[in-house]
Amino acid sequence: MRSQGIAHSLSAMRGIPLRSAPAVLAVGLSLVLGATACGPPGEPPGPGGTTTPGPAGTTATPSPAGTAPAFTEDCYTYDAQVLIKSYAAGVWVIRPDHGEELIRVHGGPADGVGDRALAVAKHWNTICYIGRGNPFNNPDFVFEYWRDQSDFYNTPWPNPQGACGTYNFNTLQVENMGGGLGWRVTDGTRDLQHFASQQDANNGRTVLTNYDELCKIDSETPSPDVHPADITYNLHL
């Protein structure tokens, strides 16, 4: 189940043959550790998985197949060779050395969540977001996906700590959760990702059609109102 681009998987799920990515988005998505518009250069760095502006995003270039994505992507390319992690006040931050923050996860100084986040990020050279800056100010509505395999791509994957499971990409649908609670993408049997808007959910569905597995690094905020802040990643079918 290893993709040639973006992956969203754990080591236990590799070995399943690849399929061709749908023409609707031939970006070769690889790993997914869950933003629309990116913060412009010069804004203070913020985390992926939160709604604070993160690294200045760029529109992703077309895949080697030459097919442009169906929507303007919010992506940031980095050098996996120089990624570092830092910890303060219950938060692990992953970023390039002397670079801007890519993602953050909540946890204790010795629980290993920072190591897992770093290991995932090192497998790629590009991270993309759907849902940054969402009006809910809720990290649960931020979806991360990854691509451009790094030189570390064939190194061991982190142990799965959190939900990781396959889904049916042929039955993906976008649903309104009602009550002003946002939108979700589901395959009819399980919720895969929540989004703040229908457009974000449609874009997320486009991405998810390139995978058959969704994994995440568990991350819980200390907020009494907003708890999930998981980092998502996928494995290409």
Summary of the structure (lengths in Angstrom):
residues: 237
radius of gyration: 15.9
end to end distance: 5.4
largest distance: 45.6
contacts: 866
relative contact order: 0.25
helix: 15%
strand: 30%
